[in-house]
Amino acid sequence: MPNYDYVCQTCGHRFEVFQSMNDAKLEDCPQEGCEGKVRRLLGTGAGLIFKGSGFYQTDYRSNSYQEGAKQDSAASKPAKPAESAPAAAPAAAPAPSSAPAKSAD
């Protein structure tokens, strides 16, 4: 929920209110003894940067910065190694014997 700035048109009292975007605008000055009407001021807003798991500060960089970063990362990558020969298959294990063992009598 955002903070909204208001100013009284009669007494000039400025104040800030934390209210939902769906709430109605305030109309009356909260200053005691003042019956003036208030006007909501337009704010310039704040640059939001989400930090934490899943958000990165670099996600909001300018296009020129992102292009430069791509060129730097491409230049620093090592060359691909030549394809190596496929590994030899492991030797098959001897099959277990199904004949019963003979006992010495």
C-alpha positions in Angstrom: 0.0 0.0 0.0 1.4 3.4 -1.0 1.8 6.6 1.0 -0.1 9.6 -0.3 0.8 13.3 0.3 -1.9 15.8 0.9 -2.0 19.6 1.4 -4.8 21.7 2.9 -5.9 24.4 0.5 -6.9 26.6 3.5 -4.2 26.4 6.1 -1.4 24.9 4.0 -0.9 21.8 6.4 1.0 19.1 4.6 0.7 15.4 5.7 1.2 11.9 4.5 -1.3 9.1 4.7 -0.7 5.3 4.2 -3.8 4.0 2.4 -4.8 1.5 -0.1 -5.0 2.4 -3.8 -8.7 1.5 -3.7 -9.5 3.8 -0.8 -11.3 7.1 -1.5 -9.2 10.3 -1.5 -9.3 12.3 1.7 -11.4 15.5 1.5 -11.2 17.3 4.9 -8.1 18.7 6.7 -7.2 16.7 9.8 -5.8 19.8 11.5 -7.9 20.9 14.5 -10.0 24.0 13.9 -9.5 23.9 10.1 -12.4 23.1 8.0 -10.4 23.3 4.7 -10.4 20.9 1.8 -7.3 18.9 1.1 -5.8 18.1 -2.3 -3.7 15.0 -3.0 -0.3 15.8 -4.4 1.3 14.0 -7.3 4.4 12.1 -6.3 7.3 11.4 -8.5 7.4 7.8 -7.2 10.4 5.8 -6.2 12.7 3.7 -8.3 11.9 0.1 -7.2 14.7 -2.4 -6.8 13.6 -5.8 -5.7 16.2 -7.5 -3.7 16.2 -11.0 -2.5 15.8 -14.5 -3.9 14.8 -14.3 -7.5 15.4 -10.6 -8.0 18.7 -9.0 -9.1 19.8 -5.4 -9.0 21.4 -5.8 -12.4 18.1 -6.7 -14.0 17.2 -3.0 -14.2 20.4 -1.7 -15.8 20.3 0.5 -18.9 20.4 -1.0 -22.4 23.9 0.4 -23.0 25.2 -1.2 -19.8 23.7 -4.6 -20.7 25.2 -4.5 -24.2 28.6 -3.7 -22.8 28.3 -6.5 -20.3 27.4 -9.0 -23.1 30.5 -8.0 -25.1 32.7 -8.3 -22.0 31.3 -11.8 -21.2 31.7 -13.0 -24.8 35.3 -11.8 -24.9 36.2 -13.6 -21.7 34.7 -17.0 -22.5 37.4 -19.7 -23.2 37.4 -21.3 -26.6 35.4 -24.6 -27.0 37.7 -27.7 -26.6 37.8 -30.1 -29.5 35.4 -33.0 -29.3 36.9 -35.9 -27.5 36.5 -39.5 -28.6 33.6 -41.3 -27.0 34.5 -43.3 -23.9 34.9 -47.0 -24.2 31.9 -49.1 -23.0 32.6 -50.9 -19.8 33.4 -54.6 -20.0 30.4 -56.9 -19.5 30.3 -58.7 -16.2 30.3 -62.5 -16.3 26.8 -64.0 -16.3 25.9 -65.9 -13.1 25.8 -69.6 -13.3 22.4 -71.2 -13.1 23.7 -74.8 -12.5 23.6 -76.0 -9.0 26.9 -76.3 -7.2 28.3 -79.8 -6.8 29.1 -80.9 -3.3 32.1 -83.1 -2.5 31.0 -86.4 -0.8 
